[in-house]
Amino acid sequence: MNREMYRDLTPIVSHKLEGKFRESIESGVVCKLDLSSVAFGASLMVNSTKVEERRLRDMDGFFHDQEAYNGADKQELVYRTYYFNFDGMSCAITEMFPGSIGNEFYLTKGHFHEPPEMSEIYIFLRGHGVSVMQNRSKKKPVLIAPLMQGTVVFSPPFYGHRTVNIGRDVLSWISIFNTKARLNYEPIVKEGFRALIVEKDGRATFTMNTSHI
Ligand SMILES: [Fe+2]
């Protein structure tokens, strides 16, 4: 187990969440690149084929605390994604803003792929976050990976995935996936994610979602 992979996150996460990080690192879905000498040009974003924004108004039903969601400013921008389509493979750059609804950190809606065997690779550029990955089979443990600059995450076939910003700054990443992969939000709308990433005593931690079917 390589503790270097989440060294920058240890001041802001609970020991309980560190335990989940160890599980995901040992399962081989995450590794780390040294991006300190790489410059990412904004010009790449200008050439995108599509830009998609998610404001709070687009995310009704995705946060655990519906009352807190109802009271929030729905114009608030949660994340913005720039898509680049190539022949057979696509890539997207997402920037996600910091914030929370109740005690739950800002998150992506999360989805499964159709066909479900299509996987995805994420490369994290800046910020601090966690990736939550869950198999359709409830027998397999939910994976929660630590994210920071240089983290590479492999979201395996048959796993739904969501990204959560647990930091105070923008979290951004590149994702690479098969152009034919359709995004299936239905199981998330219906069942939610099995683990929720929340703030407790000033640190990020996870709690199991009791309303998950
Ligand atoms: Fe995906």
Boltz pocket constraint, residues with backbone or C-beta under 6 A from the ligand:
constraints:
  - pocket:
      binder: B
      contacts: [[A, 111], [A, 112], [A, 113], [A, 120], [A, 161], [A, 177]]
      max_distance: 6.0
